[in-house]
Amino acid sequence: MTITGRIAMPDAATGDSIDAGRRLVRLGDGGLSLSEKMATRFRRFVWRTPLHRLRLRGKFPLKLVAVPEDPIPGDRTRGQALLEGRALYHGAQIGLADLDFGALDVPHGLADYLQSFEWLRDLAAVAGRDETAPIAEKLMRNWLEAYAPKVAESGWGPDMWGQRIFFWTAYAPLILSSTDLVYRSTVLNTLARGARHLDRAATKESPGLTQVRAWAGIVGAGLLVQGGEPRVARGEAGLARALAQTLTSDGGVICRSPVSQLALVETLGMLRAAYDVRRIEFPQPFQNAVSFAVPALLGVTMGDGGLSSWQGGLPVPAGRVAAAVEASGHRALPLRHARDWGYQRLAAEDTIAIVDAAPPPSMRLETGGCASTLAFEMSHGPHRIVVNCGGAGGSLLPPALAEGLRTTAAHSTLALADSNSTALNGDGSLGRGVVEIEMSRRDRNGIARLEASHDGYVQRYGFVHRRQIGLSKEGDELRGEDVLLPGGRHKAESAAFAIRFHLGPDVDVTPTADNRGALLRIEGGPAWHFRCRGTGLMIDESIWIDEKSRITETKQLVLAGETAPGGATIGWLFRRAG
């Protein structure tokens, strides 16, 4: 993504603003080339060759230099399931007695959970070492049998090893408590081989969370595994470069996923713990990255403290977000104007609205991304009022539903001609559609006003979609307007449109007699009135995916109509009652 136009300087009256005419442009729309795909496949093939196995040889470490403390608390529900003999992740599960790492046929979310050894965190959260160590050791032996003697993509991915190094070292008391010296030696030697694998693999990864995790793993191994000290300086330099390439100028990850943003902050928090246990100062480049990444992360949280749902992400609960921020060692206020990352935060009193005001991520950077341009989510206090339907999150959702969650219709924005503002490709990537967004924002006298437009429908239908959103000083009124304007070289013709506002799980809706409004009752919160002009209101069924990937039936407000060739203007308003 690049930026053209002029960025306004802060002034005393507005605090901060973005001038009209500022544009964000999506780059890299062509996706990975055939040669790049082939090069990736070749690198993965080389991992399985005798030459690569020779490269992984080296001294056998006899012990860990230090055992850091995992700063992120485990999930007790998942931990209890492990005690009961089940691995559980977002609705998918497998019995531990049936688990074979060499033939792991489970949804990818559960597979990543098992392969990364994140489950060690959950297991340790529910019982002491005497009860959990036998389970941990049994699963470790299972993994070693499948992957210690050979390098395979499913178990040796750079992101998996980047996480695994931190989990194996932090939970060494669980996996290394055995008196079996051969087993202990195998664990430590495999850990060292994994670090050597990252030494070669990290440089080949594309910018993003995977590359950051890989380089962080190299640094962690250098700090914590005996004999690894020579790789620390190189790892620090590599991680500094990876962070510079992965974070936008305002601290958001380039794939634009809040869940990935959380994962990056957690990774840096675990790395900080490794420095702390060695009593070494956390390097300044990493501190700088944290100081940008944490405000960006907090900028996409709702009133309940959990993440809002963008780019296929789940509404991760407040406790996990707070733990990541605490682990990072940096306290900050939420970022309001994520200019380059693209999420605009409007907040007044107890009301928060978060708007996707940037082009979707490049095809080269993301799979599973969503056609969510100009959608918004809104909360009042701990209550989510307007939401997006959510994301699959690596869970056991039907493929058709998981794909449907990526569509424009699954987000609280306008869809034209029952189509997506950006195409969804069959391989999970995003295709053609939104290229440019023009945006302006004003914060004046406590009133936040955002105006943005996108070109996702220009080439196909000849219309620009412009959305204006304003939040009152008291946070009791969110006023908006959606406009379809003729634009581009394609002659604009009449087309159907639908503006959707998906409602949160605690919202009960009753239409008014004139079909121009509705009363929104919120369990445990104040009621809100909704009104519209320019078309009538329909109330339809919807769904919301919660933090555990469970499907919750909800409602949606739909403003549907047909635009004339000259365009259409639809106004709407959410106003707190009383």
C-alpha positions as CSV (number, residue, x, y, z in Angstrom):
1,M,0.0,0.0,0.0
2,T,1.2,3.5,-0.8
3,I,-0.1,7.0,-0.1
4,T,-0.5,10.0,-2.3
5,G,-1.9,13.4,-1.5
6,R,-1.1,15.7,1.5
7,I,-1.2,14.7,5.2
8,A,-2.5,17.4,7.4
9,M,-0.4,18.6,10.3
10,P,-2.1,18.5,13.7
11,D,-3.6,21.9,14.8
12,A,-4.7,23.3,18.1
13,A,-8.4,23.3,17.1
14,T,-8.8,19.8,15.8
15,G,-6.1,17.9,17.5
16,D,-5.5,15.9,14.4
17,S,-7.0,15.6,10.9
18,I,-6.6,14.2,7.5
19,D,-7.2,16.6,4.6
20,A,-9.6,15.9,1.8
21,G,-7.9,14.4,-1.1
22,R,-5.7,12.1,0.8
23,R,-5.5,8.7,-1.1
24,L,-4.5,5.2,-0.1
25,V,-3.7,3.0,-3.0
26,R,-3.5,-0.8,-3.1
27,L,-0.3,-2.1,-4.6
28,G,0.9,-5.6,-5.5
29,D,-2.5,-6.6,-6.9
30,G,-1.0,-9.2,-9.3
31,G,-0.3,-11.7,-6.5
32,L,2.7,-14.1,-6.5
33,S,4.2,-14.8,-9.9
34,L,4.5,-18.4,-11.1
35,S,8.3,-18.2,-10.6
36,E,7.8,-17.1,-7.0
37,K,5.4,-19.9,-6.3
38,M,7.8,-22.4,-7.8
39,A,10.7,-21.0,-5.8
40,T,8.7,-21.5,-2.6
41,R,7.9,-25.0,-3.5
42,F,11.5,-25.7,-4.4
43,R,12.7,-24.4,-1.0
44,R,10.2,-26.6,0.8
45,F,11.4,-29.6,-1.4
46,V,15.1,-28.9,-0.4
47,W,14.1,-29.2,3.3
48,R,13.5,-32.9,2.7
49,T,16.9,-33.6,1.0
50,P,20.0,-35.1,2.6
51,L,21.9,-31.8,1.9
52,H,19.5,-29.9,4.2
53,R,19.8,-32.5,6.9
54,L,23.6,-32.1,6.8
55,R,23.2,-28.3,7.3
56,L,21.3,-29.0,10.5
57,R,24.2,-30.9,12.1
58,G,26.0,-29.3,15.0
59,K,26.9,-29.6,18.6
60,F,24.4,-31.2,20.9
61,P,23.3,-28.8,23.7
62,L,23.4,-30.4,27.1
63,K,21.0,-27.9,28.7
64,L,19.0,-24.7,28.4
65,V,20.8,-21.5,29.4
66,A,17.6,-20.2,31.0
67,V,13.9,-20.9,31.3
68,P,11.7,-17.8,30.6
69,E,8.2,-17.3,32.0
70,D,5.4,-17.3,29.4
71,P,3.7,-13.9,29.9
72,I,0.5,-15.0,28.3
73,P,-2.0,-17.0,30.4
74,G,-3.4,-20.2,29.1
75,D,-7.0,-21.0,28.2
76,R,-8.4,-23.1,31.1
77,T,-11.2,-24.7,29.0
78,R,-8.7,-26.0,26.5
79,G,-6.4,-27.1,29.3
80,Q,-9.1,-29.0,31.1
81,A,-9.9,-30.8,27.8
82,L,-6.3,-31.9,27.6
83,L,-6.5,-33.3,31.1
84,E,-9.5,-35.2,29.9
85,G,-7.7,-36.6,26.9
86,R,-8.9,-34.2,24.2
87,A,-7.2,-31.5,22.2
88,L,-9.8,-28.8,21.6
89,Y,-9.6,-25.7,19.4
90,H,-12.5,-23.5,18.2
91,G,-15.0,-26.4,18.0
92,A,-12.6,-28.9,16.4
93,Q,-11.1,-31.7,18.6
94,I,-9.2,-34.9,18.5
95,G,-8.7,-37.5,21.2
96,L,-5.1,-37.6,22.4
97,A,-5.2,-41.4,22.1
98,D,-5.9,-41.0,18.4
99,L,-3.5,-38.2,17.7
100,D,-0.7,-39.0,15.3
101,F,1.5,-36.0,14.4
102,G,2.7,-37.9,11.3
103,A,-0.8,-38.2,9.9
104,L,-2.6,-35.1,11.4
105,D,-6.0,-34.9,9.6
106,V,-7.7,-32.0,11.5
107,P,-8.7,-28.5,10.6
108,H,-5.8,-26.2,10.1
109,G,-6.5,-24.1,13.2
110,L,-6.3,-27.2,15.4
111,A,-3.2,-28.5,13.5
112,D,-1.4,-25.2,14.1
113,Y,-2.4,-25.2,17.8
114,L,-0.9,-28.7,18.1
115,Q,2.2,-28.2,15.9
116,S,3.2,-24.9,17.6
117,F,2.9,-26.5,21.1
118,E,0.7,-23.6,22.2
119,W,-1.3,-26.3,24.1
120,L,1.5,-26.4,26.6
121,R,0.4,-23.0,27.8
122,D,-3.2,-24.2,28.3
123,L,-2.1,-27.4,30.0
124,A,0.0,-25.6,32.5
125,A,-2.9,-23.3,33.4
126,V,-5.1,-26.0,34.9
127,A,-2.8,-28.3,37.0
128,G,0.6,-28.8,38.5
129,R,3.7,-30.5,37.0
130,D,2.9,-33.9,38.5
131,E,-0.4,-34.1,36.6
132,T,0.6,-32.3,33.4
133,A,4.1,-33.5,32.7
134,P,3.1,-37.1,31.7
135,I,0.6,-35.7,29.1
136,A,3.2,-33.2,27.8
137,E,5.9,-35.8,27.5
138,K,3.6,-38.3,25.7
139,L,2.6,-35.7,23.1
140,M,6.3,-34.6,22.8
141,R,7.4,-38.2,22.1
142,N,4.6,-38.4,19.5
143,W,5.9,-35.3,17.7
144,L,9.5,-36.4,17.9
145,E,8.7,-39.8,16.4
146,A,7.1,-38.1,13.4
147,Y,9.5,-35.1,12.9
148,A,12.8,-35.4,14.8
149,P,14.4,-37.8,12.2
150,K,13.1,-35.9,9.1
151,V,12.2,-32.4,8.0
152,A,8.7,-32.0,6.6
153,E,6.8,-28.9,5.8
154,S,3.9,-29.7,8.0
155,G,6.0,-29.8,11.1
156,W,9.0,-27.6,10.2
157,G,7.4,-24.4,8.9
158,P,9.3,-21.3,10.0
159,D,6.4,-19.9,11.8
160,M,5.8,-23.1,13.7
161,W,9.5,-23.3,14.8
162,G,9.5,-19.6,15.7
163,Q,6.7,-20.3,18.2
164,R,7.9,-23.8,19.2
165,I,11.2,-22.5,20.5
166,F,9.5,-20.2,23.0
167,F,7.0,-22.8,24.1
168,W,9.6,-25.6,24.5
169,T,11.9,-23.4,26.5
170,A,9.1,-21.7,28.7
171,Y,7.6,-25.1,29.5
172,A,10.8,-27.1,29.8
173,P,9.8,-28.3,33.3
174,L,6.9,-30.2,31.6
175,I,8.7,-31.6,28.6
176,L,12.1,-32.2,30.2
177,S,11.2,-33.6,33.6
178,S,11.8,-37.2,32.4
179,T,14.8,-39.2,33.7
180,D,15.1,-40.8,30.3
181,L,18.4,-39.3,29.2
182,V,18.0,-40.3,25.5
183,Y,14.6,-38.6,25.3
184,R,15.9,-35.4,27.0
185,S,18.9,-35.4,24.6
186,T,16.6,-35.8,21.6
187,V,14.4,-32.9,22.7
188,L,17.4,-30.6,23.1
189,N,19.1,-31.7,19.9
190,T,15.9,-31.2,17.9
191,L,15.5,-27.8,19.4
192,A,19.0,-26.9,18.2
193,R,18.3,-28.3,14.8
194,G,15.1,-26.3,14.6
195,A,17.1,-23.1,15.3
196,R,19.6,-24.0,12.5
197,H,16.7,-24.6,10.2
198,L,15.4,-21.1,11.0
199,D,18.9,-19.7,10.4
200,R,18.4,-20.6,6.7
201,A,14.7,-20.4,6.3
202,A,13.9,-17.0,7.9
203,T,15.7,-15.0,5.2
204,K,13.6,-16.6,2.5
205,E,10.2,-15.8,4.1
206,S,8.1,-12.9,2.7
207,P,7.4,-9.9,5.0
208,G,4.7,-10.6,7.5
209,L,4.0,-12.4,10.8
210,T,5.7,-15.6,9.7
211,Q,8.9,-13.9,9.0
212,V,8.7,-12.0,12.4
213,R,8.1,-15.2,14.2
214,A,11.0,-17.0,12.5
215,W,13.5,-14.3,13.3
216,A,12.2,-14.0,16.9
217,G,12.7,-17.7,17.2
218,I,16.4,-17.3,16.1
219,V,17.0,-14.7,18.7
220,G,15.2,-16.7,21.4
221,A,17.3,-19.8,20.6
222,G,20.4,-17.7,20.8
223,L,19.5,-16.5,24.2
224,L,18.1,-19.7,25.7
225,V,19.8,-22.7,24.0
226,Q,23.3,-23.7,25.0
227,G,25.8,-22.8,22.2
228,G,23.4,-20.4,20.5
229,E,25.0,-17.1,21.5
230,P,26.7,-16.4,18.1
231,R,23.3,-16.2,16.4
232,V,21.9,-13.5,18.7
233,A,23.4,-10.5,16.9
234,R,22.4,-11.8,13.4
235,G,19.0,-12.7,14.7
236,E,18.5,-9.2,16.2
237,A,19.4,-7.6,12.9
238,G,17.1,-9.9,10.9
239,L,14.2,-9.3,13.3
240,A,14.7,-5.5,13.1
241,R,14.5,-5.7,9.3
242,A,11.4,-8.0,9.4
243,L,9.6,-5.7,11.8
244,A,10.4,-2.7,9.6
245,Q,8.9,-4.6,6.6
246,T,5.9,-6.0,8.4
247,L,4.6,-2.9,10.3
248,T,3.1,0.0,8.5
249,S,4.2,3.6,9.4
250,D,1.5,3.7,12.2
251,G,2.3,0.2,13.6
252,G,-0.2,-2.1,12.0
253,V,0.7,-5.3,10.3
254,I,0.6,-5.2,6.5
255,C,-1.9,-8.0,6.2
256,R,-4.4,-5.7,8.1
257,S,-5.5,-8.5,10.5
258,P,-6.1,-7.5,14.1
259,V,-5.6,-11.1,15.1
260,S,-2.2,-11.1,13.4
261,Q,-1.5,-7.8,15.2
262,L,-2.2,-9.5,18.5
263,A,0.0,-12.4,17.6
264,L,2.9,-10.1,16.7
265,V,2.6,-8.2,20.0
266,E,2.5,-11.6,21.9
267,T,5.6,-12.7,20.0
268,L,7.5,-9.6,21.1
269,G,6.2,-10.1,24.6
270,M,7.6,-13.7,24.7
271,L,10.8,-12.5,23.3
272,R,11.0,-9.8,25.9
273,A,10.6,-12.5,28.6
274,A,13.6,-14.3,27.1
275,Y,15.7,-11.1,27.4
276,D,14.4,-10.5,30.9
277,V,15.3,-14.0,32.2
278,R,18.9,-13.4,30.8
279,R,18.9,-9.9,32.4
280,I,19.7,-8.3,29.1
281,E,18.1,-5.1,28.0
282,F,15.4,-5.4,25.3
283,P,17.0,-3.9,22.1
284,Q,15.8,-0.5,21.2
285,P,14.5,-1.4,17.7
286,F,12.2,-3.9,19.3
287,Q,11.1,-1.4,21.9
288,N,10.3,1.0,19.1
289,A,8.3,-1.6,17.2
290,V,6.3,-2.3,20.4
291,S,5.6,1.4,21.0
292,F,3.9,1.5,17.6
293,A,2.3,-1.9,17.5
294,V,0.5,-1.6,20.9
295,P,-1.5,1.6,20.2
296,A,-2.5,0.1,16.8
297,L,-3.7,-3.0,18.5
298,L,-5.7,-1.1,21.1
299,G,-7.1,1.0,18.3
300,V,-9.1,-1.9,17.0
301,T,-10.6,-3.0,20.3
302,M,-14.3,-2.4,21.1
303,G,-15.9,-1.2,24.3
304,D,-15.6,-4.7,25.9
305,G,-11.9,-4.6,25.4
306,G,-11.9,-7.4,22.8
307,L,-10.8,-7.2,19.2
308,S,-13.2,-6.1,16.5
309,S,-13.6,-8.6,13.6
310,W,-11.7,-7.7,10.4
311,Q,-9.9,-9.7,7.7
312,G,-11.3,-13.1,8.9
313,G,-10.4,-12.5,12.6
314,L,-12.3,-13.5,15.6
315,P,-13.4,-11.1,18.4
316,V,-10.6,-12.2,20.7
317,P,-11.7,-11.4,24.3
318,A,-10.3,-8.5,26.4
319,G,-8.2,-10.7,28.8
320,R,-6.0,-12.0,26.0
321,V,-5.5,-8.5,24.6
322,A,-4.7,-7.1,28.0
323,A,-2.2,-9.9,28.7
324,A,-0.4,-9.2,25.4
325,V,-0.1,-5.5,26.2
326,E,1.2,-6.3,29.6
327,A,3.7,-8.7,28.2
328,S,4.9,-6.1,25.7
329,G,6.0,-3.8,28.6
330,H,4.3,-0.8,26.9
331,R,1.2,1.1,28.0
332,A,-0.5,3.3,25.5
333,L,-3.8,4.9,24.4
334,P,-5.6,3.4,21.4
335,L,-4.6,4.8,18.1
336,R,-7.4,6.8,16.5
337,H,-6.0,7.6,13.1
338,A,-4.3,4.5,11.7
339,R,-3.6,6.3,8.4
340,D,-1.6,3.7,6.7
341,W,-2.9,0.5,8.4
342,G,-6.4,1.9,7.6
343,Y,-8.6,1.5,10.7
344,Q,-10.2,4.7,11.8
345,R,-11.4,4.9,15.4
346,L,-14.2,7.2,16.4
347,A,-14.8,7.4,20.2
348,A,-16.8,9.6,22.5
349,E,-17.9,8.8,26.0
350,D,-18.8,5.1,26.0
351,T,-19.4,4.8,22.3
352,I,-16.8,3.5,19.8
353,A,-17.0,3.0,16.1
354,I,-14.2,1.4,14.0
355,V,-14.2,1.9,10.3
356,D,-12.2,0.0,7.6
357,A,-11.0,3.0,5.6
358,A,-8.2,1.5,3.5
359,P,-7.9,-0.8,0.5
360,P,-7.8,-4.6,1.3
361,P,-4.4,-6.2,1.7
362,S,-2.4,-7.1,-1.3
363,M,-2.9,-10.6,-2.9
364,R,0.8,-11.1,-2.2
365,L,0.4,-10.6,1.6
366,E,-2.8,-12.3,2.7
367,T,-5.1,-15.3,2.2
368,G,-8.4,-15.4,3.9
369,G,-8.8,-11.6,3.6
370,C,-12.2,-10.0,3.3
371,A,-14.0,-7.5,1.0
372,S,-14.8,-5.2,3.9
373,T,-14.0,-1.8,2.6
374,L,-15.9,1.1,4.4
375,A,-17.6,-1.4,6.8
376,F,-17.8,-0.4,10.5
377,E,-18.4,-1.9,13.9
378,M,-20.0,0.0,16.8
379,S,-20.2,-0.6,20.5
380,H,-21.6,1.2,23.6
381,G,-19.9,0.3,26.8
382,P,-19.4,-3.5,26.8
383,H,-22.2,-4.0,24.3
384,R,-21.5,-4.6,20.6
385,I,-24.3,-3.0,18.6
386,V,-23.2,-3.1,15.0
387,V,-20.8,-5.9,14.0
388,N,-19.3,-7.7,11.1
389,C,-20.3,-11.4,10.9
390,G,-16.8,-12.5,11.8
391,G,-14.2,-15.0,10.5
392,A,-13.6,-18.7,10.4
393,G,-10.5,-18.4,12.6
394,G,-9.2,-21.8,11.6
395,S,-12.2,-23.5,13.0
396,L,-14.6,-26.3,12.0
397,L,-17.0,-24.1,10.1
398,P,-18.4,-25.5,6.8
399,P,-16.3,-24.3,3.9
400,A,-19.2,-22.5,2.2
401,L,-19.9,-20.5,5.4
402,A,-16.2,-19.7,5.9
403,E,-16.1,-18.3,2.4
404,G,-19.3,-16.4,2.9
405,L,-17.9,-14.6,6.0
406,R,-15.3,-13.0,3.7
407,T,-17.9,-11.3,1.4
408,T,-19.0,-7.7,1.4
409,A,-22.5,-8.8,2.5
410,A,-21.1,-10.3,5.7
411,H,-19.9,-6.8,6.7
412,S,-21.7,-3.7,7.8
413,T,-21.4,-1.7,4.6
414,L,-23.0,-1.3,1.2
415,A,-22.9,-4.0,-1.5
416,L,-23.8,-3.2,-5.1
417,A,-25.5,-5.7,-7.4
418,D,-25.1,-8.5,-4.9
419,S,-21.4,-8.5,-5.5
420,N,-18.2,-8.0,-3.6
421,S,-16.3,-4.7,-3.6
422,T,-13.1,-6.8,-4.0
423,A,-13.1,-10.2,-5.7
424,L,-12.6,-13.4,-3.6
425,N,-10.3,-15.9,-5.4
426,G,-10.7,-19.6,-5.0
427,D,-7.2,-20.0,-3.4
428,G,-8.2,-17.8,-0.5
429,S,-6.5,-14.6,-1.8
430,L,-8.2,-11.3,-2.7
431,G,-8.5,-10.4,-6.4
432,R,-9.4,-7.2,-8.3
433,G,-11.7,-4.6,-6.9
434,V,-10.9,-1.7,-4.5
435,V,-7.6,0.0,-5.6
436,E,-8.0,3.5,-4.3
437,I,-9.6,5.1,-1.3
438,E,-10.0,8.8,-0.9
439,M,-10.5,9.9,2.7
440,S,-10.8,12.9,4.9
441,R,-11.3,13.1,8.7
442,R,-12.1,16.0,11.1
443,D,-12.1,15.9,14.9
444,R,-13.4,19.3,16.0
445,N,-15.0,20.3,19.3
446,G,-15.3,16.7,20.4
447,I,-17.2,15.7,17.2
448,A,-15.5,13.1,14.9
449,R,-16.4,13.1,11.3
450,L,-15.0,10.7,8.6
451,E,-15.7,10.7,4.9
452,A,-14.2,8.1,2.6
453,S,-14.9,6.7,-0.9
454,H,-13.7,3.6,-2.8
455,D,-13.6,2.5,-6.4
456,G,-14.4,-1.2,-6.1
457,Y,-17.5,-0.9,-8.2
458,V,-16.3,1.6,-10.8
459,Q,-15.0,-0.7,-13.5
460,R,-18.0,-3.1,-13.3
461,Y,-20.9,-0.8,-12.6
462,G,-19.7,2.8,-13.0
463,F,-20.3,3.9,-9.4
464,V,-18.1,5.2,-6.6
465,H,-19.2,4.3,-3.1
466,R,-18.8,7.2,-0.6
467,R,-19.6,6.8,3.1
468,Q,-19.8,9.6,5.7
469,I,-19.9,8.8,9.4
470,G,-20.0,11.3,12.3
471,L,-20.1,10.6,16.0
472,S,-21.4,13.2,18.4
473,K,-19.5,14.7,21.3
474,E,-21.7,12.9,23.8
475,G,-21.4,9.6,22.0
476,D,-25.2,9.3,21.8
477,E,-25.6,9.7,18.0
478,L,-23.8,8.0,15.1
479,R,-25.0,9.6,11.9
480,G,-24.1,8.3,8.4
481,E,-24.7,8.6,4.7
482,D,-24.0,6.2,1.9
483,V,-23.8,7.7,-1.6
484,L,-23.4,6.1,-5.0
485,L,-21.8,8.5,-7.5
486,P,-21.3,7.9,-11.2
487,G,-17.6,7.7,-11.9
488,G,-15.0,6.2,-14.2
489,R,-15.3,5.4,-17.9
490,H,-17.9,2.7,-17.4
491,K,-21.4,4.1,-18.1
492,A,-23.4,4.0,-14.9
493,E,-26.6,2.0,-15.2
494,S,-29.4,1.2,-12.8
495,A,-28.3,-1.4,-10.2
496,A,-29.6,-2.9,-7.0
497,F,-27.9,-2.1,-3.7
498,A,-28.1,-3.2,-0.1
499,I,-26.7,-1.5,3.0
500,R,-26.4,-3.9,5.9
501,F,-26.0,-3.3,9.6
502,H,-25.4,-6.6,11.3
503,L,-26.4,-6.4,14.9
504,G,-24.6,-7.8,17.9
505,P,-25.7,-10.9,19.7
506,D,-27.3,-9.0,22.6
507,V,-29.4,-6.7,20.4
508,D,-33.2,-7.3,20.1
509,V,-34.8,-5.3,17.2
510,T,-38.4,-4.0,16.7
511,P,-39.4,-2.2,13.5
512,T,-41.4,1.0,13.6
513,A,-44.8,1.2,11.9
514,D,-43.5,3.3,9.0
515,N,-40.7,0.9,8.1
516,R,-38.2,3.7,8.3
517,G,-36.8,2.9,11.7
518,A,-36.3,0.4,14.5
519,L,-35.9,0.2,18.3
520,L,-32.8,-1.6,19.4
521,R,-33.0,-3.1,22.9
522,I,-29.8,-4.2,24.4
523,E,-29.7,-6.7,27.3
524,G,-28.2,-4.8,30.3
525,G,-27.7,-1.6,28.3
526,P,-29.6,1.4,27.0
527,A,-31.9,1.2,24.0
528,W,-31.0,2.8,20.7
529,H,-33.2,4.2,17.9
530,F,-32.4,3.6,14.2
531,R,-33.8,5.8,11.4
532,C,-33.2,6.0,7.7
533,R,-34.1,8.1,4.7
534,G,-33.9,7.5,1.0
535,T,-35.2,3.9,1.2
536,G,-37.2,1.6,3.4
537,L,-35.9,-0.7,6.2
538,M,-36.0,-4.5,6.2
539,I,-35.0,-6.7,9.1
540,D,-33.4,-10.0,8.2
541,E,-31.6,-12.9,9.8
542,S,-27.9,-12.8,10.3
543,I,-25.1,-14.6,12.2
544,W,-22.1,-13.7,14.4
545,I,-19.1,-15.8,15.1
546,D,-17.9,-15.5,18.7
547,E,-14.4,-15.8,20.2
548,K,-14.7,-19.6,20.3
549,S,-15.9,-19.8,16.6
550,R,-19.4,-20.6,17.7
551,I,-22.3,-19.5,15.4
552,T,-24.7,-17.1,17.1
553,E,-28.0,-16.2,15.4
554,T,-28.5,-12.5,15.2
555,K,-30.5,-9.9,13.1
556,Q,-29.5,-7.4,10.5
557,L,-30.9,-4.1,9.4
558,V,-31.0,-3.9,5.6
559,L,-31.6,-0.8,3.5
560,A,-32.3,-2.1,0.0
561,G,-33.2,-0.3,-3.2
562,E,-32.1,0.4,-6.8
563,T,-29.9,3.3,-7.8
564,A,-30.7,5.4,-10.8
565,P,-27.9,6.0,-13.4
566,G,-27.4,9.4,-11.7
567,G,-26.7,7.7,-8.3
568,A,-28.4,7.5,-4.9
569,T,-28.1,8.9,-1.4
570,I,-29.2,7.0,1.7
571,G,-29.0,8.5,5.1
572,W,-29.1,6.7,8.5
573,L,-28.9,7.4,12.1
574,F,-28.3,5.5,15.4
575,R,-29.4,7.5,18.4
576,R,-29.3,6.5,22.0
577,A,-32.7,6.5,23.7
578,G,-33.0,8.5,26.9
